[in-house]
Amino acid sequence: MLDIRLLREEPERVRQAMIDLQAADAPVDQAIALDERRRQILVEAEALKAERNTGSRQIGALMRAGRRDEAEQQKRLMSELGEKITALEAELKQVEADLQWAMLNIPNLPLPEVPVGKDDSENIVIKVEGEMPQFDFTPRPHWEIGVALDILDFERGVKLSGSRFYVMKGLGARLQRALITWMLDVHIQQHGYTEIYPPFMVREACLIGTGNLPKFGDALYRDIEEDYWLIPTAEVPVTNLYRDEILDGAQLPIKHVAYTPCFRREKMSAGKDTRGIKRGHQFDKVEMVKFTTPETSRAELDELVDNAADICRLLKIPYRVVQMCTGDLSFVSALKFDLEMWAPGVGEWLEVSSCSLFTDFQARRANIRYRPQPKAKPRYVNTLNGSGLALPRVVIAILENYQQEDGSVVVPEVLRPAMGVDVIS
């Protein structure tokens, strides 16, 4: 959530940011008008209460002076004032609710270094690393490789749950499990993160805190009888670990990593990427989340990107880093970099991580603060997150980059201890 003072003091800056973000329909003007009306009501109500207090004292004086008729008239006037105050308080309650709704639907402002662009076609490739694979044969897509090796079963996945579901079996299931464990260990042992194993269902307030609600409710799964929502990413429960808390500044940065399944409706992708395992309603992900001071958050983002890239480098899979332009920023991001692995079978770069700096946008929504010094006034933390990495696209990249002409797949060296085999055949 933005600081309301930004809308009061720099409305044109906020309006221009919404244009750059392709979010010109964001309720900025509505929020400004509601904030102004809220302050007017507070002033009016305070004046009426002061008038009522003065008038109430006069009633007693009139009664003591024997001026009963004037006292009764004063009572009627005070009653009318009370009705006006009650009406203003009711209006204030509605205005505050409407203002809260409007503020929750205004996206974060991009940092000055974010390039202005209309959509993902104007994102900027920052760097490409790794050696592109060379084949003496035409590389096959992962859905052919997986079925031929009997490690992917699409028909039974559809039978169990419908379209965009699949079953991993045998060495395919072991590959998935090995990747999750290995990625967690890299981030814990080499990058200094503390592992979290959170619930996979959360309360509505948690999704509001991270910015998934109210804007993106139609992309989420929920229990219709209770306040339980299946998480779209581990970012939601891990960020909300410190909701409504004041942290000790000496603890920052706090760095957490978590594995969870993720649940998202793919309605926006109907008819797209229907083959294979690139998109699904359920997928696994290892997620990194950071809580930092505003002064250090930008440097922490660079480290976060490098932590994610380290997984790509250790797997020896070509990857690139892409900076998102304004038109392709997420609702909550002030600055974002994607990491994409090359998949030669499908012939495209696949996003395996989005690393974002949210400034204090999530912290304001979730009320996460810290004290820079003992007894100092609390400040909002900055939050960051990034996939480290997201499956199953890493599985796609492994199957397609390490495929052999005979249909087998070489296991990346770093995964062989956990896999127990050097080749999937």
N, C-alpha and C positions, 0 to 999 in steps of 0.2 A: 504494500500500500504506500502511496506517495504521502509525503508530509503535506498537510493541508496548507501550510504556509507557502509552498511552491505555487499553488493555485491562486493564492491571494496576491502574492508579490510578483510572480512571473507568469501570468496567465498566457501571454503570447508565446513564451518559450515552450510551455506545456502543449499548447495547441499545435505549434510547429512540429513538436516531437510526435504527436499523434498522426500528423500527415506523413512524416517520414516513416513511421511504423506501419503505414497502411491501416491505421486504426482511427480514421477521422470520425467514425461513429461513436467513439468512446464518450461517455457522458461527462465530459469536462465542463461544459457550460452549465449543465444541470447541477453538477457538484458545486460550482462557484455560486450559482444562484441560491442553492439550498444552504450553503455555508453563510451567505450574507443574511438570508432570512432567519437562520438559527440565531445569529448574533443580534439581529433586530428584536427577536422575541425575548431573548434574555434581558436586553435593555428595557423593553416595555414591561416585562413581568417584574423586574426589579423595581422599576418606578412605581408600578401599581402596588406592590407589596409595601413599599415605603409609605405610600399614601394611605394604605389600609392601616398600617401600624400607628401612624399619626392620628388618623380618624378614630381608631379604636380607643386610643388614650383620651380623646376628647369626649367620648361617650361617658366615661366615668366622671369626668369633670362636670359635664352637663347634668348628670344625675345628682351629683352632690350639691349642685347649685339649685336643684329643684326645677330645672328646665326640662321636664320630662318629654314634652312634645318635640323639642329640638333633638333630644337624645334619640327618640324613636326614628325621627327622620334621618339622623346620622347612621343609625343601625341599618336602615334600608339602603343607604348609599354604600355602606361597607359590604352589605350582602351583594349588591350589584358589582362592586369591585371584586368580591370573591368569585363571582361567576365569570367575570372577565379573566381573572387569573387562572381559573380552572380550564377555561377554553384555550388560553395561551399554552398552558402546560400540556394539554392534549395535542395541540398543534405541534408543540416542540417535540414531543415524543415521536410523532409521525415524521416530522422534518428530519430528526436525527436518524431514524430508521432509513429514510430515503437517501440521506446523505451517505450513510454507511454503505448502502447498496451501490450507490454511484461510485464511491471511492474504491470499492472492491472490484469494480469492472473497468477501472482505468489501468492500463498496463504500465510497467516500469519505464522510466526514461532511459534511452540509450546513452552511454558515455560518449564524450566527444570523439573518441578514436574509432567509433563504429562507422563504417562507410555507409553512406546513404544509397539505398537501392530499392527497387520495387519488389523484387522476389529473389528466389534462390539462384536465378540465372546471373545475378550481380554479386554473388558471394565471391570472396577472394581466396584463391589458393595461396597459402603462406609458404608451404614447402612440401616437397615430396621426398620420401626417404625409402630406401630398400631397393633391392635388385629385382626388376620385373622378371618373372619366370619365362623361360624359353622352352617350348615344346616341339618335339619332332612329330607330333600328331595334333589333331584338332582337340583342344581341351573340352571336356564335357561339363555340363552344369551339375550342380550338386544333387539335384533330384534324380538324375540318372545314375550317378556314382553311388548314392546312398541305397537306392533300390537294388542295384546290381550286387552290392556288398551285403545286402540284407541287414543293414543297420538303420534304415529309415522305412517306415511302413505308413504310407499315406492313406490307403484304403481303410485300415483298421482305425486310424485316427478319426477319419470322417464317420465311420460307423459308431464310434464311441461318443463323439461330441459335435460332429458337423464340420462344415467347411472351415478351413484355416486351422485345423488341428491335425496332429500327426503323432506317431509313436516312434520313439528312438529305442533301439534294442541292441543287445549284445555289446559289441565294441563301440557302437554309436553312443549308447547310454553311458558307457564307461568314459568315452571321450568328453562328453558333457560334464560328467562328475569330476574328472581329472582337471579340466579347465577351471572349474569353479574353485576347487581346493587350491590349485596352484596359484591362481590370480589373487586369492585372499592372502596366501602365504607371502607372495611378493610384496603386496601393499603393507602387510603387517611387519614383516621382517626387514624389508629393504627401504620402505618409504615411511615407516613410523606411524602407521594408523592403528587405532584400537578397534578390534572387531566388535560388531553389534549383531545380535540375532533378534530382530524385532518381531512383533506380531505382523501377520499378513492382512489383518483387518484393523481398521481404525475408525474413530469417531469422525463425524462431519467436521468438527472444529479443526481437526488436523489438516484436512484437505483445503479448508479456507486459509489456514496458516501458510501453506506452501503455494497457494495461488491456483490450485486445481478447481476449486469452487469459489464463486458460483459460475464462473465463465464456462467451464468444460464439463459440467455434470453429465452431459449426454455421452461422454466418452468413458464413463466409469460404470463399474458394476457395484450393486449394493443389495443388502438384505432389505426387503420391502417392509418387514415387520419391526426391525430394530435398527438402531443407529449404528450399523456396521457397513463399512465400505471396503471392498477389496482394493488393495493398494495398486496404483499404476506404476509405482517405482519405490525402492527403499528410501528415496529422498524424503517421502512423506513421514513415515514413522521416525526416522533418524533425526530429521530436523526438529520434529515436535518433541523429542526427548526433553528439550529445555524450554518448552512453551511455558509462558508465565513465570519464568525464573530470572533472577539476577545473578549472573556468573561473576566469579572473581577474575578480574582482568589478568592476573598472573597466570591463569590457566590457559589463556589463549596463545596460539591457536589450538582449538580442539579439532582433532582429525579422526573421523570414524570411517570404517568400511563395513559393508554389510552385503551378504548374499540374500536375495529373496526372489521368488517368482513374481512376475508383474502381470497385471490383468488390465487390458484396455480394449474397448470396442474399436473395431477397425472400419466403422461405417464410412469414414472419410476416404477410405481406400478401396471402395467397392469397384471390382473389375480390374484392379491394379495389383501386380505382383501376386497373382493367384497361384502360380506354380511354386513349389518348393517351400522353404521354411523361412523366407525373408520376413514375412509379416504374419502375425498370428494374434489371437486374442489372449494367449498366455505365453510368456517367455521368461527365461531366467536372466538375471543380471547381477553383476557385482558393482556396487555403487560406493563412491567416495563422497563424503560430506564434510565440509569445513565450517568452523565458526571462528571468525577473526575480528581484529579491530579494523576500522575504516582505513587507517593509515597503511596497513600491511596487506589488505585484501587483493590489490592488483598483482603484487608479487606472488601471493599465494595462488592466484589463478594460473600464472605461468608454471609454477611447480606442479599444479594439478594436471595441466595439459601434459607435462613431461612424464608424470607418473603413469598416465594412461598410455602415452606413446611408448613407454618402457615395455609394456606388455606386447605391443606390436613388434618392437625391436627384438625382444627375446624369442618370440615365435618365428622371427625372420620372415615376416610377411610384409610386402610393400604397403606403405600407408601414406596418407597425406593429411595435412592440417589445413582446415578451411575456416576463414573468418566469416561469420554471418553478417550480412548487411542489415540495415534497419528493417527492410521488408520481410526478412526471414528470421528475425529474433523471436524467441518465445515470449509469451505474455509477461513472464517474471524476470527475464534476463536483461541486464544492463550491458553485458558484453559476453559473447559466446563464440567458442571455437569448436568445430566438429572434427573428429578423427575418422577417417574413412580407410578401410582396407580394400585392396584390389582383389577382385574375384574374376579370374580369367574365364571361367566357364560361362558365366552370365555376361561377361564383358562390361562390368561396371564397378564403380567405387561404392562400397557399402558403408554406411555410417555405423560405427561401432561404439562411439562415445560422443556425447555432447558435454562440454565443460563450460560452465556458466558462473559468472559473478552476478549476484543479485543485489549488491549493495545492502541497504537496510530494508529493502522492499518486503521480504518475507518476515524479517524480524519485527517489523511494525505490525504485521498481520498476526503473528504468533506471540508478540510481546516478549521477545527474547532480548535481554539487556545484560550489560556488564558494568562493573565499577572499575574505572581505570586505576583508581587508588582507593584504599580504605576510606570510607565515609564520603567519597566523591559522589557527585550526582550521576546516576546511572545513564548510560548511553546505549543505543541500539547496536547490536553486533552486526557484522556483515556475514552473509552466508554464501557458500559456494557449493556446487556439486558437479560430479562428472562420473560417467560410467567407466568402470575399470576392469573388464569391458562388458558389453552387452552380448549375450547369446540370444539366438543361435547364429547370428551373422559371423561370429568368429569361427564357428563350426563350418559354415559355408566357405569362408576364406581358406581354412585348413584343407578341406576336401578338394577344393578346386586348385589351390596352389601346389599341393603336395601329391596330386594324382599322378599315376604312372600309366604308361601305354597299355599295360595288361589289366588295367582296371583297379589295381590296388592303390592304397594311399599310404605314403610314408608318414609316420608319426613324428611331429616336431621333437627335436632332441630333448627339450626341457620337460616334455610330457611323458617321456618313455618310462621313467621310474614309476609313475602312477598308473600308466597304462599296462605295463608289464609286457608290451610287445613293441617292436620297432616298425611294424608294417600292419595295416589293416587290409586283409585280403580274404 
